[in-house]
Amino acid sequence: MLLKLIIFAIVAGILYRFLGGRLPFIDRKKSQKKEEHEFGVIEATSECSYCSTYITEDDAIIHQKKTYCSNECLEKAKIENRKRN
């Protein structure tokens, strides 16, 4: 009985890793992305890594785990990084 439980746990862990650590029947992003409020819908925001402007996550440009508000800020950050190195 214990062996069956261990095998089940190993198979479940492999399936979980194969699915990328997400369960397909639970859509977490939709539930976290927008929040109902008395004034309407509030969307999740991120701060631009270069100019500190807040933008919605739908509009954000993600590069190397950082968010940017525009291609202009992304390019400026790349140039600044090159100067540092």
QUIFEN-V951977 format. One record per helix or strand of 2 or more residues. SS is the DSSP state (H for helix, E for strand). FROM is the first residue (numbers start at 0). TO is the last residue. If there is no record, write none. Layout:
BEGIN
ss: {SS:SS}
from: {FROM:FROM}
to: {TO:TO}
END
This chain:
BEGIN
ss: {H:H:E:E:E:E:E:E:H}
from: {1:27:33:39:44:53:60:65:70}
to: {17:32:36:42:46:55:62:67:83}
END
